[in-house]
């Protein structure tokens, strides 16, 4: 019987010690968590035309920091061609490079004509888009590159002395890469 009393007493003492420890921890320790956390970036990836179209024999236009432009040509005889040269820039902040491939340059017309940089033609015009690089180019922030749209008159309309067509150019699907 004495042994049973000792076990009960030992368990009671152990419970009392644990209860005192928990009670002390509850009253003695104040844990305060305050504040907010934000995960935002102000870095904006931007590749766009820079407004420079020098070297064109056709009429090229592209507003600065725009991703689209126009190429208007007026051709008089079959086989004649005109070019529109477009310069674009990586406007992104430091550390964000732009990876540009030829398929990122799109040319289309009101008649539904559309091509990327590969040679293509419609019934009346051959259109060639030639980037200033081969394969894939990586532009660092502030760096520029160019591409040329060449339009050649393939077939003339009967009775017309001048053949005018407007093509639209667009930078599409250019990807950002960490420097």
C-alpha positions as CSV (number, residue, x, y, z in Angstrom):
1,X,0.0,0.0,0.0
2,X,2.9,2.3,0.7
3,X,4.2,1.7,-2.7
4,X,1.0,2.8,-4.3
5,X,0.9,6.0,-2.2
6,X,4.5,6.8,-3.3
7,X,3.6,6.3,-7.0
8,X,0.5,8.5,-6.6
9,X,2.6,11.1,-4.8
10,X,5.3,11.1,-7.5
11,X,2.7,11.5,-10.2
12,X,1.1,14.4,-8.3
13,X,4.4,16.1,-7.8
14,X,5.3,15.7,-11.5
15,X,1.9,17.1,-12.6
16,X,2.4,20.1,-10.2
17,X,5.8,20.8,-11.6
18,X,4.5,20.7,-15.2
19,X,1.5,22.9,-14.3
20,X,3.8,25.5,-12.6
21,X,6.1,25.5,-15.6
22,X,3.2,26.1,-18.1
23,X,1.7,28.7,-15.8
24,X,4.9,30.6,-15.6
25,X,5.5,30.4,-19.4
26,X,2.0,31.7,-20.1
27,X,2.4,34.7,-17.8
28,X,6.1,35.5,-18.2
29,X,6.6,35.4,-22.0
30,X,4.9,37.9,-24.3
31,X,5.4,37.2,-28.0
32,X,4.3,40.0,-30.3
33,X,4.4,39.7,-34.1
34,X,3.7,42.9,-36.1
35,X,4.4,44.2,-39.5
36,X,3.6,43.5,-43.2
37,X,5.5,41.8,-46.0
38,X,5.3,42.8,-49.7
39,X,6.7,41.0,-52.6
40,X,6.7,43.4,-55.5
41,X,9.0,44.4,-58.2
42,X,9.2,47.7,-60.0
43,X,11.3,46.3,-62.8
44,X,9.4,46.4,-66.0
45,X,10.5,44.4,-69.1
46,X,10.1,46.6,-72.2
47,X,11.4,46.2,-75.7
48,X,10.0,48.7,-78.2
49,X,10.8,50.8,-81.3
50,X,12.8,53.8,-80.5
51,X,11.4,56.0,-83.3
52,X,14.5,55.8,-85.6
53,X,13.7,54.7,-89.2
54,X,16.7,56.1,-91.1
55,X,18.0,54.3,-94.2
56,X,14.5,53.6,-95.5
57,X,13.6,54.1,-99.2
58,X,9.9,53.6,-98.4
59,X,8.0,55.6,-95.7
60,X,8.6,53.9,-92.4
61,X,7.2,55.1,-89.1
62,X,7.3,53.8,-85.6
63,X,6.6,55.9,-82.5
64,X,9.2,55.7,-79.7
65,X,8.4,53.1,-77.1
66,X,5.7,51.6,-79.2
67,X,5.6,47.9,-80.3
68,X,4.1,48.5,-83.7
69,X,4.8,50.6,-86.8
70,X,4.1,51.0,-90.4
71,X,5.9,50.6,-93.7
72,X,4.3,52.3,-96.7
73,X,5.7,51.7,-100.2
74,X,4.9,53.1,-103.6
75,X,6.3,51.1,-106.5
76,X,6.1,52.0,-110.2
77,X,7.4,49.0,-112.1
78,X,7.5,45.2,-111.6
79,X,10.8,44.2,-109.9
80,X,11.2,47.6,-108.1
81,X,11.6,47.4,-104.3
82,X,11.6,49.7,-101.3
83,X,12.8,49.1,-97.8
84,X,11.7,50.2,-94.4
85,X,14.3,50.0,-91.6
86,X,13.2,49.8,-88.0
87,X,15.3,50.3,-84.9
88,X,14.2,49.0,-81.6
89,X,15.6,49.1,-78.1
90,X,15.6,47.2,-74.8
91,X,14.1,49.8,-72.4
92,X,14.3,47.4,-69.5
93,X,16.2,48.3,-66.3
94,X,19.7,46.9,-65.6
95,X,19.8,43.2,-65.2
96,X,17.0,42.4,-67.6
97,X,18.2,41.4,-71.1
98,X,15.9,40.8,-74.0
99,X,16.1,37.7,-76.1
100,X,14.9,38.4,-79.7
101,X,14.5,35.8,-82.4
102,X,13.4,36.4,-86.0
103,X,10.0,35.0,-85.3
104,X,9.3,37.9,-82.9
105,X,9.1,40.3,-85.9
106,X,5.7,40.2,-87.6
107,X,4.7,42.0,-90.8
108,X,1.0,42.1,-92.0
109,X,-1.2,44.1,-94.2
110,X,-4.9,45.2,-94.4
111,X,-5.5,42.4,-96.9
112,X,-4.7,39.8,-94.3
113,X,-1.2,39.2,-95.5
114,X,1.1,38.1,-92.6
115,X,4.6,36.8,-92.3
116,X,7.4,36.6,-89.8
117,X,11.0,37.1,-90.9
118,X,10.9,34.4,-93.5
119,X,10.5,35.4,-97.2
120,X,6.8,35.4,-98.2
121,X,4.7,36.8,-101.0
122,X,1.2,37.8,-101.9
123,X,-0.2,38.0,-105.4
124,X,1.4,41.4,-106.0
125,X,4.2,41.8,-103.5
126,X,7.2,39.8,-102.2
127,X,8.1,40.7,-98.7
128,X,11.3,39.9,-96.9
129,X,12.0,40.7,-93.3
130,X,15.8,40.7,-92.5
131,X,17.0,41.1,-88.9
132,X,20.4,42.6,-88.3
133,X,21.5,39.4,-86.6
134,X,21.3,35.7,-87.3
135,X,19.6,33.2,-85.0
136,X,18.8,34.8,-81.6
137,X,20.0,38.1,-80.4
138,X,20.3,39.2,-76.7
139,X,20.0,42.9,-76.1
140,X,21.2,44.4,-72.9
141,X,19.3,47.4,-71.4
142,X,19.8,50.4,-73.6
143,X,21.1,48.4,-76.6
144,X,19.4,48.7,-80.0
145,X,19.1,46.5,-83.1
146,X,17.4,46.9,-86.4
147,X,15.5,44.9,-89.0
148,X,14.7,45.7,-92.6
149,X,11.4,45.1,-94.4
150,X,11.9,44.9,-98.2
151,X,8.8,45.0,-100.4
152,X,9.2,44.1,-104.1
153,X,6.5,44.6,-106.7
154,X,5.8,41.2,-108.2
155,X,2.9,41.9,-110.5
156,X,1.3,45.2,-111.5
157,X,-2.3,46.1,-111.7
158,X,-3.5,46.8,-115.2
159,X,-3.9,50.6,-115.8
160,X,-2.2,51.7,-112.6
161,X,1.0,53.7,-112.8
162,X,1.9,53.5,-109.1
163,X,1.2,50.7,-106.7
164,X,1.0,51.7,-103.0
165,X,0.7,49.3,-100.1
166,X,0.9,49.8,-96.4
167,X,2.4,47.1,-94.2
168,X,2.3,47.0,-90.4
169,X,5.1,45.7,-88.3
170,X,5.0,44.4,-84.8
171,X,7.3,43.2,-82.1
172,X,5.7,40.2,-80.5
173,X,6.7,37.5,-77.9
174,X,10.1,38.9,-77.0
175,X,11.3,37.2,-73.8
176,X,13.2,38.5,-70.8
177,X,16.3,36.8,-69.6
178,X,18.3,37.6,-66.4
179,X,21.7,39.1,-67.0
